[in-house]
């Protein structure tokens, strides 16, 4: 997962139906597909493991010039934890098994990993929280992103919204995301659609 691998060619169209992005200017952003967010984890997203297969298909499809995975990567005293007065149980603590990307994710297809929520008071909701992701996308002259992963109503939403604000074309395939709250997830997708994202 070091450096940037420029992928060439296109996959079978059936595998990525509805994701109409070029292989040179498009990036796939895999949001927080970590052990603590799938069933059995500390902050499990219902049916979160169902997105692993579709995401692997997208990541290996060669439709994308770059594939980036993000991780919640919190210190043990992160402000979002209940013990610190926050809303969430302890999750994705740096260098713990729960914070690692799920083992079933195809690591060979990932070009870079971006950590979020690294500081005690960094909420980590958006992959664009620091300048790292933006710098990586500019280096590849990316102008469109497909956002997949967990959770629809939090980190997927905030990442996609920030991408729109930064001028990127944004696609969110509903078959490759899952949310914590169904109503909140529907509202998030509606807001993204109204802001200009393609929800497929």
C-alpha positions as CSV (number, residue, x, y, z in Angstrom):
1,X,0.0,0.0,0.0
2,X,2.9,2.4,-0.7
3,X,2.8,5.1,-3.3
4,X,0.3,5.5,-6.1
5,X,-0.5,2.8,-8.6
6,X,-2.1,4.1,-11.9
7,X,-4.5,1.5,-13.1
8,X,-5.4,1.1,-16.7
9,X,-8.3,-0.5,-18.6
10,X,-11.9,-1.1,-17.7
11,X,-13.9,-3.9,-16.1
12,X,-16.9,-5.8,-17.1
13,X,-19.6,-3.1,-17.1
14,X,-22.1,-5.3,-15.2
15,X,-19.7,-5.4,-12.2
16,X,-19.9,-1.6,-11.7
17,X,-23.2,-0.7,-13.2
18,X,-24.2,2.9,-12.4
19,X,-20.6,4.0,-11.6
20,X,-19.8,6.1,-14.7
21,X,-16.3,7.4,-14.0
22,X,-13.1,7.5,-16.0
23,X,-10.1,5.4,-15.0
24,X,-7.7,8.4,-15.0
25,X,-9.6,11.1,-13.2
26,X,-11.7,9.1,-10.8
27,X,-10.8,8.0,-7.2
28,X,-12.5,5.3,-5.1
29,X,-12.7,6.3,-1.4
30,X,-13.3,3.4,0.9
31,X,-14.5,4.8,4.1
32,X,-13.7,3.2,7.5
33,X,-14.1,-0.5,6.5
34,X,-12.6,-1.5,9.9
35,X,-13.1,-4.3,12.3
36,X,-14.9,-2.2,14.9
37,X,-17.5,-1.1,12.4
38,X,-18.6,-4.5,11.2
39,X,-20.8,-7.0,13.1
40,X,-19.0,-8.1,16.3
41,X,-17.1,-4.8,16.5
42,X,-17.2,-2.2,19.2
43,X,-19.4,0.2,17.1
44,X,-20.9,-2.2,14.6
45,X,-22.9,-0.9,11.7
46,X,-25.8,-3.3,10.9
47,X,-25.0,-5.5,7.9
48,X,-21.8,-3.5,7.5
49,X,-19.9,-6.6,6.3
50,X,-22.3,-6.8,3.3
51,X,-20.3,-4.1,1.6
52,X,-17.0,-5.9,1.5
53,X,-17.7,-7.9,-1.6
54,X,-19.1,-5.0,-3.7
55,X,-16.2,-2.7,-2.5
56,X,-13.6,-5.4,-3.5
57,X,-15.2,-5.6,-7.0
58,X,-15.0,-1.8,-7.4
59,X,-11.5,-1.6,-6.1
60,X,-10.2,-4.2,-8.4
61,X,-12.2,-3.1,-11.4
62,X,-9.6,-0.8,-12.9
63,X,-12.2,2.0,-13.3
64,X,-10.2,4.2,-10.9
65,X,-7.0,6.0,-11.2
66,X,-6.4,5.7,-7.4
67,X,-8.0,3.7,-4.5
68,X,-7.8,5.2,-1.0
69,X,-8.9,3.6,2.2
70,X,-9.6,5.6,5.3
71,X,-9.4,4.6,8.9
72,X,-10.8,6.1,12.1
73,X,-7.5,6.2,14.1
74,X,-8.3,7.5,17.6
75,X,-6.2,8.0,20.6
76,X,-7.4,6.1,23.7
77,X,-8.7,9.4,25.2
78,X,-10.6,10.6,22.1
79,X,-13.2,13.2,22.9
80,X,-16.0,11.2,21.1
81,X,-15.8,8.3,23.6
82,X,-18.5,8.1,26.3
83,X,-15.8,8.0,29.0
84,X,-14.7,11.4,27.8
85,X,-18.2,12.8,27.6
86,X,-18.8,12.0,23.9
87,X,-21.6,10.0,22.2
88,X,-19.7,6.9,21.1
89,X,-18.3,3.7,22.8
90,X,-14.6,3.3,22.6
91,X,-13.7,2.3,19.0
92,X,-10.9,2.3,16.5
93,X,-8.1,3.0,19.0
94,X,-4.8,3.4,17.3
95,X,-2.8,0.1,16.9
96,X,-5.6,-2.1,18.2
97,X,-7.2,-4.9,16.2
98,X,-10.5,-3.1,16.1
99,X,-8.9,-0.2,14.2
100,X,-7.5,-2.3,11.4
101,X,-9.0,-2.6,8.0
102,X,-11.1,-5.8,7.7
103,X,-9.0,-8.7,6.6
104,X,-11.4,-9.5,3.7
105,X,-10.7,-6.2,2.1
106,X,-8.5,-6.6,-1.0
107,X,-5.3,-4.8,0.2
108,X,-3.6,-5.2,-3.2
109,X,-6.1,-2.9,-4.8
110,X,-5.5,-0.1,-2.2
111,X,-3.0,2.6,-3.1
112,X,-3.0,4.6,0.1
113,X,-4.5,4.7,3.6
114,X,-5.5,8.0,5.2
115,X,-6.1,8.2,9.0
116,X,-8.7,10.5,10.5
117,X,-9.6,11.4,14.0
118,X,-6.0,11.2,15.0
119,X,-6.0,14.0,17.5
120,X,-8.1,13.9,20.7
121,X,-10.5,16.6,19.5
122,X,-10.5,15.6,15.8
123,X,-14.0,14.2,15.1
124,X,-12.7,12.1,12.1
125,X,-16.1,12.3,10.3
126,X,-14.6,13.5,7.0
127,X,-11.7,11.9,5.0
128,X,-10.9,15.5,4.1
129,X,-10.3,16.4,7.8
130,X,-6.7,17.1,7.2
131,X,-5.1,18.1,3.9
132,X,-3.6,14.7,3.2
133,X,-6.4,13.3,1.1
134,X,-6.8,16.5,-0.9
135,X,-3.1,16.5,-1.6
136,X,-3.2,12.9,-2.8
137,X,-6.2,13.6,-5.1
138,X,-4.6,16.7,-6.6
139,X,-1.4,14.8,-7.3
140,X,-3.4,12.4,-9.5
141,X,-5.5,15.2,-11.0
142,X,-8.6,13.6,-9.8
143,X,-11.9,15.4,-10.5
144,X,-14.4,12.7,-9.4
145,X,-14.8,10.4,-6.4
146,X,-16.9,7.4,-5.6
147,X,-17.5,7.2,-1.9
148,X,-18.2,3.7,-0.4
149,X,-18.0,2.1,3.1
150,X,-19.3,3.0,6.6
151,X,-21.3,4.6,7.8
152,X,-23.7,6.3,5.4
153,X,-25.1,8.7,7.9
154,X,-21.8,9.8,9.3
155,X,-18.3,9.4,7.7
156,X,-19.6,8.6,4.2
157,X,-21.9,11.6,4.3
158,X,-19.4,14.0,5.6
159,X,-16.7,12.9,3.2
160,X,-19.1,13.1,0.2
161,X,-20.4,16.5,1.3
162,X,-16.9,17.9,1.7
163,X,-15.9,16.5,-1.7
164,X,-18.8,18.3,-3.3
165,X,-17.8,21.5,-1.5
166,X,-14.3,21.1,-2.9
167,X,-15.7,20.8,-6.5
168,X,-15.4,17.1,-7.1
169,X,-18.0,15.0,-8.9
170,X,-19.4,12.6,-6.4
171,X,-21.0,9.2,-6.8
172,X,-22.4,7.2,-3.9
173,X,-23.4,3.6,-4.8
174,X,-26.1,2.6,-2.3
175,X,-25.2,-1.0,-2.7
176,X,-21.7,-0.3,-1.3
177,X,-22.6,1.7,1.8
178,X,-24.4,0.9,5.1
179,X,-25.6,3.3,7.8
180,X,-26.2,3.2,11.5
181,X,-29.7,4.7,11.5
182,X,-32.0,4.0,8.5
183,X,-33.8,7.3,8.7
184,X,-30.6,9.2,9.1
185,X,-29.0,7.4,6.2
186,X,-31.9,8.2,3.9
187,X,-31.8,11.8,5.0
188,X,-28.0,11.9,4.3
189,X,-28.4,10.5,0.8
190,X,-31.2,12.9,0.1
191,X,-29.1,15.8,1.2
192,X,-26.2,14.6,-0.9
193,X,-28.4,14.2,-4.0
194,X,-29.8,17.6,-3.6
195,X,-26.3,19.0,-3.3
196,X,-25.4,17.5,-6.6
197,X,-24.1,14.0,-5.8
198,X,-25.1,11.0,-8.0
199,X,-26.8,8.4,-5.8
200,X,-27.0,5.1,-7.6
